[in-house]
């Protein structure tokens, strides 16, 4: 990162200026240490937990409430969102009048979960709805004119979930039906001609709820619908039982786990642990999940499988799985999605290798890393963009070309709004269309404008500071002795969770450790045991360690001692619960 000459960096934590993965270790500041110590004295909470709370801006007075978040305290008033009154009233009116309802959803986890929320709620009242999810390749993202025209002929109300905010022409084409949009993607200067557009990221919203995913917006509408029903002495379906779907969407869509999102995910994980939704039970079983669900499972085991249908298979498989009440159908759908996910990984690997080689040839030191290739599957370009972003600490865009047109996806880094920049390039005419969030966006571009569009996008991102940083610093929450790493401590720290996007799990360093065991697991993972010679041994696992320098370095340690850094977790196996370090980095001591 470029700094003015008179601004000095704080000392590197444990003196690590460049670790095995090329990162500088940064520990708590003197102020954070002071505040954490004061909190520990006031609250009697463990010091490592206090450091985690301080990093999140929690004061000693707020600690108890933060560690026990409740929806009662954190759930916003649904009517604080524009058009919510119109959306809820029209939806309930359609239900009461037994009108025909269609749900038009995006093909990802957030769209599928949003659709499943509505379908499940309606089913509990003895109603049904038509599910429509566009094909990623044939129809692309969001509402399209032919689909909306066809739905409008046979339905009175079309509810667009996780899409629709920028769909002016398709919504205008839905003649004869009312359209309600429940979305969270960045809005444009004008809204489509829908009856209601409920979106915390509309330009005329405050942005206070901009961190909500679409499923949370749908949930808030159902909260308001239930309230309207109570006002008429009617009873609506149990909304708390739907929070497993909201949690899955929030984590899988990489929404930040802050504010009400924390409470939604926390409660949703409890609901999911009851194993009452056939689709999620079948998916957890096929993914061989043998422990209580955590954000990791939602983001890396369940979410990718739900997504697989929309990426390379049949677009509606995920939503059908999440909404089915039939265990046999759920098992069949889960098995199919698991097969598609395996196929997706193979396709992704081929595109990733080609994209990385192309990006390296173009140069990895600019404000934007991008790659485009003929025939690259549009279902994996977003995942590959994430890999490029992680490898370079720069916004990345990956595009699949076919027939003179490219469809691509981008991922950004903290502090750089990719969605707004892509939307601007589209408004300037260099993209056929584009939009999304700050951290993720999609685009369509004519092949003859590809170079110019990427050059312009890079210039806009550079204005936001993209390209000025080297490998991301590794932020650490403090130092631990191996004897202090206990199951009890991890359980106390987990009370500050759930951890994920926007709320990273605390990382701790273990200084001057001797490695007593190191073994390669599978193709690229590493398992080690280490100790400081005073406390007990701690086991660690590093996934993908041999995809970079970390695995070879520690496997061939030769008796050298290392500083080790990572996130603590509980490994439950064979009825035993043991401390495990999710190892992320190392440096010679």
C-alpha positions in Angstrom: 0.0 0.0 0.0 1.4 3.4 -0.9 1.8 5.7 2.1 3.0 9.3 2.5 6.7 9.3 3.5 5.9 10.8 7.0 3.3 8.0 7.8 5.0 5.1 9.5 3.6 1.6 9.5 3.1 0.1 13.0 5.6 -2.7 13.8 4.7 -6.0 12.2 3.2 -8.5 14.6 5.9 -10.9 15.8 8.2 -9.1 13.4 6.6 -10.9 10.4 7.1 -8.5 7.5 6.6 -11.1 4.8 5.1 -14.5 5.7 5.1 -17.8 3.8 2.2 -16.4 1.8 3.9 -13.0 1.3 1.8 -11.2 3.8 2.6 -8.7 6.6 1.2 -9.6 9.9 -0.7 -6.9 11.7 -1.8 -7.2 15.3 -4.1 -5.2 17.6 -3.2 -1.6 18.0 -2.1 -0.2 21.3 -5.6 1.4 21.7 -7.3 -2.0 20.9 -5.1 -3.7 23.5 -6.0 -1.1 26.1 -9.7 -1.3 25.4 -9.7 -5.1 25.4 -7.9 -5.1 28.8 -10.4 -2.7 30.2 -13.3 -4.7 28.9 -11.9 -7.9 30.4 -11.6 -6.2 33.8 -15.2 -4.8 33.6 -17.0 -7.8 32.1 -14.8 -10.7 33.4 -14.9 -12.1 29.9 -11.8 -13.9 28.5 -9.2 -11.5 27.0 -9.2 -13.2 23.5 -13.0 -12.7 23.4 -12.7 -9.1 24.5 -10.2 -8.5 21.7 -12.7 -9.9 19.2 -15.4 -7.6 20.6 -13.2 -4.5 20.5 -12.4 -5.2 16.8 -16.1 -5.1 16.1 -16.5 -1.8 17.9 -18.4 -3.2 20.9 -18.2 -1.4 24.2 -18.2 -3.1 27.6 -21.8 -1.8 28.1 -22.9 -3.4 24.8 -21.0 -6.7 25.3 -23.9 -8.7 26.9 -26.4 -7.7 24.2 -24.0 -8.3 21.4 -23.2 -11.8 22.6 -27.0 -12.6 22.7 -28.5 -10.9 19.7 -32.3 -11.2 19.3 -34.5 -10.6 16.3 -36.9 -8.8 18.6 -34.3 -6.1 19.2 -32.6 -6.0 15.8 -35.3 -6.8 13.2 -36.2 -3.5 11.4 -39.7 -2.3 10.8 -40.6 -3.7 7.3 -42.4 -0.4 6.6 -39.1 1.4 6.8 -38.5 0.2 3.3 -40.2 2.1 0.5 -43.1 0.4 -1.3 -43.3 -2.3 1.4 -46.8 -1.3 2.3 -47.9 -1.7 -1.3 -46.1 -5.0 -1.8 -47.4 -6.6 1.3 -51.0 -5.4 0.7 -51.0 -6.6 -2.9 -49.5 -10.0 -2.0 -52.1 -10.6 0.8 -54.9 -9.5 -1.5 -53.9 -12.0 -4.1 -53.8 -14.7 -1.4 -57.3 -13.8 -0.1 -58.8 -13.6 -3.5 -57.1 -16.9 -4.6 -55.5 -15.1 -7.6 -52.8 -16.8 -9.6 -49.4 -15.9 -8.4 -46.0 -16.5 -10.2 -42.6 -16.3 -8.5 -39.8 -15.2 -10.9 -36.5 -15.9 -9.1 -32.8 -15.7 -9.8 -31.0 -19.0 -10.3 -28.6 -18.7 -7.4 -29.0 -19.6 -3.7 -30.4 -16.2 -2.7 -33.0 -16.5 -5.5 -33.8 -20.1 -4.7 -34.2 -19.4 -1.0 -36.3 -16.4 -1.7 -38.6 -18.4 -3.9 -38.8 -21.2 -1.4 -39.8 -18.7 1.4 -42.8 -17.6 -0.6 -43.8 -21.1 -1.8 -43.5 -22.5 1.7 -45.5 -19.7 3.2 -48.2 -20.0 0.6 -48.4 -23.8 1.0 -49.1 -23.5 4.7 -52.2 -21.5 3.8 -53.3 -24.1 1.2 -52.2 -21.9 -1.7 -49.7 -22.5 -4.5 -47.7 -20.5 -7.0 -45.9 -21.0 -10.3 -42.2 -21.1 -10.0 -40.2 -19.6 -12.9 -36.4 -19.5 -12.9 -34.7 -18.4 -16.1 -32.0 -20.5 -17.8 -28.6 -18.9 -17.2 -27.4 -19.6 -20.8 -30.6 -19.2 -22.8 -32.2 -16.4 -21.0 -29.5 -14.8 -18.8 -30.0 -13.0 -15.5 -33.4 -11.5 -14.4 -36.7 -11.0 -16.1 -36.9 -11.2 -19.9 -39.7 -10.0 -22.2 -40.9 -13.4 -23.5 -41.1 -15.0 -20.0 -42.8 -12.0 -18.4 -45.4 -11.8 -21.3 -46.1 -15.5 -20.9 -46.5 -15.4 -17.1 -48.7 -12.3 -17.4 -51.2 -14.1 -19.6 -51.9 -16.8 -16.9 -51.3 -14.9 -13.6 -52.6 -12.0 -11.7 -49.5 -11.2 -9.7 -45.8 -11.8 -10.6 -43.3 -11.5 -7.7 -39.7 -11.0 -8.8 -37.3 -12.1 -6.1 -33.5 -11.3 -6.2 -33.9 -9.6 -9.6 -36.0 -7.1 -11.4 -34.7 -3.7 -10.1 -33.2 -2.9 -13.5 -35.7 -4.8 -15.7 -37.7 -1.9 -17.1 -38.7 -3.4 -20.5 -39.5 -6.9 -19.3 -41.7 -5.6 -16.5 -43.4 -3.2 -18.8 -44.2 -6.2 -21.1 -46.1 -8.0 -18.3 -49.4 -6.6 -19.5 -52.5 -7.6 -17.5 -50.6 -8.6 -14.3 -49.3 -6.7 -11.4 -45.5 -7.0 -10.7 -43.9 -6.7 -7.3 -40.1 -6.7 -7.0 -38.3 -7.9 -3.9 -34.6 -7.3 -4.5 -31.3 -6.0 -3.1 -29.2 -5.3 -6.2 -28.1 -1.8 -6.8 -30.8 0.4 -8.3 -30.6 2.8 -11.2 -31.7 6.4 -11.5 -35.2 5.2 -12.5 -37.3 2.3 -11.3 -39.1 -0.2 -13.5 -42.9 0.2 -14.0 -43.8 -2.3 -11.2 -46.6 -1.9 -8.6 -43.9 -2.0 -5.9 -40.1 -2.2 -5.9 -38.9 -3.1 -2.4 -35.1 -2.8 -2.3 -32.8 -1.4 0.4 -30.4 -0.5 -2.4 -32.8 1.7 -4.3 -31.1 5.1 -4.9 -33.8 6.8 -2.8 -33.2 4.6 0.2 -31.0 5.5 3.1 -28.8 2.5 2.6 -29.0 1.5 6.3 -30.4 -1.9 5.3 -28.2 -2.2 2.2 -26.5 -5.3 3.7 -29.7 -7.4 3.5 -29.9 -10.2 0.9 -33.0 -10.7 -1.2 -34.3 -13.5 1.1 -34.2 -11.1 4.0 -36.2 -8.6 2.0 -38.8 -11.4 1.3 -38.8 -12.4 4.9 -39.5 -8.7 6.0 -42.4 -8.6 3.5 -43.8 -11.8 5.1 -43.5 -10.2 8.5 -45.6 -7.3 7.3 -48.1 -9.7 5.6 -48.5 -11.6 8.9 -49.0 -8.3 10.8 -51.8 -7.4 8.3 -53.4 -10.8 8.9 -53.3 -10.4 12.7 -55.0 -7.0 12.3 -57.8 -8.9 10.6 -57.9 -11.5 13.4 -56.3 -14.1 11.1 -53.2 -16.2 11.8 -50.3 -16.4 9.4 -47.7 -19.2 9.0 -44.8 -19.6 11.5 -42.1 -17.2 10.2 -39.4 -18.4 12.7 -39.4 -21.8 11.0 -38.4 -20.2 7.7 -35.2 -18.7 9.1 -33.1 -21.6 7.9 -33.7 -20.4 4.4 -32.8 -16.8 5.3 -29.6 -18.0 6.9 -28.6 -20.1 3.9 -29.2 -17.2 1.5 -27.4 -14.6 3.7 -24.2 -16.7 4.0 -24.2 -18.1 0.5 -24.7 -14.6 -1.0 -21.8 -13.3 1.1 -23.9 -10.7 2.8 -22.0 -9.2 5.7 -22.8 -10.8 9.1 -23.6 -7.5 10.8 -26.6 -6.0 12.4 -29.8 -7.9 11.9 -28.0 -10.4 9.6 -26.2 -11.7 12.6 -29.4 -12.4 14.4 -31.1 -13.9 11.3 -28.2 -16.3 10.7 -27.8 -17.2 14.3 -31.4 -18.1 14.7 -31.5 -19.7 11.3 -28.7 -22.1 12.2 -30.7 -23.2 15.2 -33.7 -23.9 13.0 -31.5 -25.8 10.5 -30.1 -28.0 13.2 -33.6 -29.3 13.9 -33.4 -31.0 10.5 -37.1 -30.3 9.7 -36.7 -29.1 6.0 -36.5 -32.2 3.8 -34.4 -30.5 1.1 -31.7 -29.2 3.5 -31.7 -32.6 5.4 -31.0 -34.4 2.1 -28.4 -31.9 1.0 -26.6 -32.1 4.4 -26.6 -35.9 4.1 -25.2 -36.0 0.6 -22.6 -33.5 1.6 -21.7 -35.7 4.5 -22.3 -33.0 7.1 -22.0 -34.8 10.4 -22.1 -31.8 12.8 -24.2 -28.9 13.8 -24.5 -26.4 10.9 -22.2 -23.4 10.9 -21.7 -20.6 8.4 -18.8 -22.6 6.9 -21.2 -25.4 6.0 -23.7 -23.0 4.4 -21.1 -21.2 2.4 -18.9 -24.1 1.3 -20.9 -27.3 1.5 -24.6 -26.5 1.0 -24.5 -23.3 -1.0 -22.4 -24.5 -3.9 -24.6 -27.6 -4.3 -27.8 -25.5 -4.4 -26.0 -23.2 -6.9 -24.9 -26.1 -9.1 -28.3 -26.4 -10.8 -28.3 -22.8 -11.9 -24.7 -22.9 -12.9 -24.5 -25.9 -15.2 -27.7 -27.9 -14.9 -31.4 -27.3 -14.6 -32.0 -23.8 -13.2 -34.9 -24.6 -10.9 -33.4 -27.6 -9.1 -32.2 -25.6 -6.1 -35.5 -23.8 -5.5 -37.4 -27.1 -5.9 -35.1 -28.8 -3.4 -35.5 -26.0 -0.8 -39.3 -25.9 -1.1 -40.2 -29.6 -1.4 -42.0 -31.4 1.5 -41.3 -34.9 0.0 -38.2 -36.6 1.5 -37.9 -38.9 -1.5 -38.0 -36.0 -4.0 -35.5 -34.1 -1.8 -33.1 -37.0 -1.9 -33.3 -37.3 -5.7 -32.8 -33.6 -6.1 -29.9 -33.5 -3.7 -28.2 -36.4 -5.4 -28.5 -34.7 -8.8 -27.2 -31.4 -7.4 -24.2 -33.2 -5.8 -23.4 -34.7 -9.2 -23.7 -31.3 -10.9 -21.5 -29.8 -8.2 -18.7 -32.3 -9.0 -19.0 -31.5 -12.7 -19.0 -27.8 -11.9 -15.7 -28.2 -10.0 -14.1 -29.9 -13.0 -15.2 -27.2 -15.4 -14.1 -24.5 -12.9 -10.6 -26.0 -12.6 -10.1 -25.8 -16.4 -11.4 -22.3 -16.7 -9.4 -21.2 -13.6 -6.1 -22.4 -15.0 -6.7 -20.7 -18.4 -7.9 -17.5 -16.8 -5.0 -17.2 -14.4 -2.5 -17.8 -17.2 -4.1 -15.1 -19.3 -4.3 -12.6 -16.4 -0.7 -13.2 -15.5 0.3 -12.5 -19.1 -1.7 -9.3 -19.1 -0.2 -8.3 -15.7 -1.4 -8.6 -12.2 -0.4 -5.2 -10.9 -3.1 -3.0 -12.3 -6.4 -1.9 -10.7 -8.3 -4.7 -12.4 -7.4 -8.3 -13.1 -9.5 -9.8 -16.0 -9.6 -12.7 -18.4 -11.9 -13.7 -21.2 -12.1 -16.9 -23.2 -14.2 -18.5 -25.9 -16.6 -21.1 -24.6 -15.8 -20.5 -20.9 -18.9 -21.7 -19.1 -20.9 -18.7 -17.8 -21.9 -20.8 -14.7 -18.3 -20.8 -13.3 -16.9 -17.4 -14.3 -18.1 -15.9 -11.0 -16.3 -18.5 -9.0 -13.1 -18.1 -11.1 -13.3 -14.3 -10.6 -13.3 -15.0 -6.8 -10.2 -17.1 -7.2 -8.4 -14.3 -9.1 -9.4 -11.7 -6.6 -8.2 -13.8 -3.7 -4.9 -14.5 -5.5 -4.2 -10.9 -6.4 -6.1 -8.7 -3.8 -7.6 -6.8 -6.7 -11.0 -6.7 -8.3 -11.4 -9.4 -10.9 -13.7 -10.0 -13.9 -13.9 -13.2 -15.8 -15.9 -13.4 -19.1 -17.1 -16.3 -21.3 -17.3 -15.5 -25.0 -19.7 -17.0 -27.5 -21.0 -15.7 -30.8 -19.4 -12.3 -30.5 -20.8 -11.6 -27.1 -19.3 -12.0 -23.6 -21.1 -12.8 -20.3 -19.0 -12.3 -17.3 -19.0 -11.9 -13.5 -16.8 -9.8 -11.2 -15.7 -9.9 -7.6 -14.3 -7.0 -5.6 -12.2 -6.2 -2.6 -13.2 -4.3 0.5 -13.5 -0.6 -0.1 -14.0 -0.8 -3.9 -17.6 -0.6 -5.3 -17.5 -2.9 -8.3 -21.3 -2.9 -9.0 -21.5 0.9 -9.3 -18.5 1.0 -11.6 -19.9 -1.7 -13.9 -23.2 0.1 -13.9 -21.5 3.3 -15.0 -19.6 1.6 -17.8 -22.9 0.1 -19.0 -24.6 3.6 -18.9 -21.7 4.9 -21.0 -22.5 2.3 -23.7 -19.4 0.1 -23.4 -21.4 -2.7 -21.9 -24.6 -4.1 -23.2 -25.8 -4.4 -19.6 -24.3 -4.7 -16.1 -25.0 -4.2 -12.4 -24.8 -5.9 -9.0 -23.5 -5.2 -5.5 -20.4 -3.5 -4.2 -18.6 -6.9 -3.9 -20.1 -8.8 -6.8 -21.5 -7.9 -10.2 -22.4 -9.3 -13.6 -22.0 -7.9 -17.1 -22.7 -8.5 -20.8 -20.4 -7.1 -23.4 -20.0 -7.1 -27.2 -16.6 -8.8 -28.0 -15.5 -5.9 -30.1 -15.9 -3.5 -27.1 -14.3 -5.9 -24.6 -10.8 -4.3 -24.4 -12.2 -0.7 -24.2 -14.8 -1.7 -21.6 -12.2 -3.3 -19.3 -9.8 -0.4 -19.7 -12.6 2.0 -18.7 -13.6 -0.2 -15.8 -10.0 -0.4 -14.6 -9.8 3.4 -14.7 -12.9 3.8 -12.6 -11.7 1.2 -10.1 -8.3 2.9 -9.9 -10.1 6.1 -8.7 -11.3 4.1 -5.7 -7.8 2.9 -4.8 -7.9 -0.5 -6.5 -4.4 -1.6 -7.5 -2.5 0.3 -4.8 -2.2 -2.6 -2.4 0.1 -5.7 -2.5 -0.9 -9.0 -0.9 -3.5 -8.3 1.8 -2.2 -7.9 5.3 -3.1 -10.7 7.7 -5.0 -9.2 10.6 -4.5 -11.0 13.9 -6.5 -10.6 17.1 -3.7 -11.5 19.4 -1.2 -14.1 20.6 -2.1 -17.4 22.3 -0.2 -20.1 24.2 -1.2 -23.6 23.2 -2.4 -24.2 26.7 -4.9 -21.4 26.4 -6.5 -22.8 23.3 -9.3 -24.8 24.9 -12.8 -26.0 23.8 -14.3 -23.7 26.4 -12.5 -20.7 25.0 -13.6 -21.4 21.4 -17.2 -21.8 22.6 -17.0 -18.4 24.3 -15.5 -16.8 21.2 -18.2 -18.3 19.1 -20.8 -16.3 21.1 -19.4 -13.3 19.2 -20.4 -14.9 15.9 -21.6 -16.1 13.6 -18.5 -15.3 11.6 -18.3 -14.8 7.9 -18.3 -12.0 5.3 -18.0 -8.6 7.0 -17.3 -10.3 10.4 -14.2 -12.4 10.1 -13.6 -15.1 12.7 -10.8 -13.9 15.0 -7.3 -15.1 14.0 -4.7 -15.8 16.6 -0.9 -16.4 16.3 1.0 -19.1 18.1 4.7 -18.0 18.5 7.8 -20.1 18.2 6.2 -23.5 17.7 7.9 -26.8 17.1 6.2 -29.0 14.5 6.0 -32.6 15.6 3.9 -34.1 12.8 3.3 -33.0 9.2 1.4 -34.9 6.6 0.0 -34.2 3.2 -3.8 -35.0 3.0 -5.3 -35.6 -0.4 -3.8 -33.6 -3.3 -3.3 -30.2 -1.6 -4.2 -30.2 2.1 -1.8 -30.3 5.1 -2.2 -31.6 8.6 0.3 -30.8 11.4 0.6 -31.0 15.1 2.6 -28.3 17.0 3.5 -27.2 20.5 5.4 -24.5 22.3 7.0 -27.1 24.6 5.0 -25.9 27.6 1.4 -26.6 26.8 -0.3 -29.5 25.0 0.0 -30.2 21.4 -2.5 -28.6 19.0 -3.6 -30.1 15.7 -4.0 -27.9 12.6 -5.4 -28.3 9.2 -4.6 -26.1 6.2 -6.8 -26.6 3.1 -5.1 -26.0 -0.2 -1.7 -25.5 1.5 0.1 -27.2 -1.4 -1.5 -24.9 -4.0 1.0 -22.3 -2.7 4.2 -22.2 -0.7 2.8 -22.9 2.8 2.5 -26.7 2.4 6.0 -27.4 1.1 7.5 -25.1 3.7 5.9 -26.8 6.7 6.0 -30.4 5.4 9.8 -29.9 5.0 10.2 -28.0 8.3 13.5 -29.8 9.1 13.1 -29.1 12.8 12.8 -25.4 12.4 10.4 -23.5 14.6 7.6 -21.4 13.2 5.1 -18.7 14.1 1.7 -20.1 13.1 -1.5 -18.2 12.5 -5.1 -19.1 11.9 -8.6 -19.5 13.3 -9.6 -21.8 16.1 -12.4 -24.3 15.7 -13.7 -27.4 17.4 -13.2 -30.7 15.6 -15.9 -33.2 16.5 -15.0 -36.7 15.6 -16.0 -40.0 17.1 -17.8 -38.4 20.0 -14.8 -36.3 21.0 -14.4 -32.6 20.7 -10.9 -31.3 20.2 -9.3 -28.0 19.5 -8.1 -27.5 15.9 -6.4 -24.6 14.2 -7.5 -23.8 10.7 -4.0 -22.8 9.7 -3.8 -19.9 7.2 -0.2 -18.7 7.4 3.3 -19.3 8.9 6.6 -17.6 9.2 10.0 -18.8 10.4 10.5 -17.9 14.1 
